[in-house]
């Protein structure tokens, strides 16, 4: 799913579209950032290290900055929005799949 299609959260400069792969058991398999207009730098969501943190996380995990997601250097609106979009979107997708079955 793409976060902006499921759970449109906004960062500092607007929506952050992130492609999230999931398994049918509710685990995140991969995260890919399409593009964004957020500030760049050592605290950016562009860093592969940020996206890699989500792999193998479950929808039951907090997926929250400071709990089980490292903010890389500092928590910002961008990092919070990206994490929230992934967390909320993943839970909504699984809920929708369970309701179909």
C-alpha positions in Angstrom: 0.0 0.0 0.0 1.0 3.6 -0.3 0.6 5.6 2.9 -1.0 8.6 1.3 -3.8 6.4 -0.1 -4.6 4.8 3.2 -3.6 7.2 5.9 -2.7 10.6 4.5 -0.4 12.1 7.1 1.5 15.3 6.4 5.1 16.1 7.2 6.6 19.6 7.5 6.2 20.3 3.8 3.2 18.1 2.9 2.2 14.5 2.3 4.8 11.8 2.4 4.0 8.9 0.0 5.7 5.7 1.2 5.2 2.3 -0.3 4.8 -0.3 2.4 5.0 -4.0 1.7 3.3 -6.4 4.1 2.8 -10.1 4.6 -0.6 -11.6 5.2 0.3 -12.1 8.9 0.7 -8.4 9.5 4.5 -8.0 9.2 6.0 -5.2 7.3 8.3 -6.7 4.6 9.8 -3.5 3.2 9.4 0.3 3.0 10.3 2.5 0.1 10.1 6.3 0.0 8.8 7.5 -3.4 9.6 11.2 -3.0 9.1 14.1 -0.6 9.6 17.8 -0.2 10.9 17.5 3.3 14.2 18.9 4.6 17.2 16.8 3.7 20.2 16.1 5.9 21.4 13.6 8.5 18.0 13.5 10.1 16.1 12.9 6.8 13.7 10.1 6.1 15.7 9.6 2.9 18.3 7.6 4.7 18.1 3.9 4.1 18.7 3.4 7.8 15.3 5.0 8.6 13.3 2.8 6.2 15.2 -0.3 7.3 13.9 0.0 10.8 10.4 -0.9 9.7 11.3 -4.3 8.2 9.8 -7.2 10.1 7.8 -5.0 12.4 4.3 -6.3 13.2 1.1 -4.3 13.2 1.0 -5.1 17.0 4.3 -3.2 17.5 4.1 0.4 18.6 5.9 1.7 15.4 6.6 5.0 17.2 9.5 7.4 17.3 11.4 6.8 20.6 9.7 3.5 21.3 10.9 1.1 18.6 11.8 3.5 15.8 15.0 5.5 16.1 14.7 9.1 15.0 18.2 8.9 13.6 19.3 12.1 15.3 16.2 13.9 16.5 12.5 13.6 16.3 10.9 15.9 13.8 7.5 16.4 12.3 8.7 14.5 9.2 9.9 11.5 11.1 6.7 11.4 13.2 4.5 11.7 10.2 6.3 9.0 8.2 6.1 6.6 11.2 2.5 7.4 11.8 1.5 6.8 8.2 3.2 3.4 8.2 1.7 2.4 11.5 -1.9 3.5 10.8 -1.9 2.4 7.2 -0.6 -1.1 8.0 -3.2 -1.6 10.7 -6.0 -0.4 8.4 -4.9 -2.7 5.6 -4.9 -5.7 7.8 -8.3 -4.8 9.3 -9.7 -4.5 5.8 -8.3 -7.9 4.8 -9.7 -9.5 8.0 -13.2 -8.0 7.3 -13.2 -9.5 3.8 -12.5 -13.0 5.1 
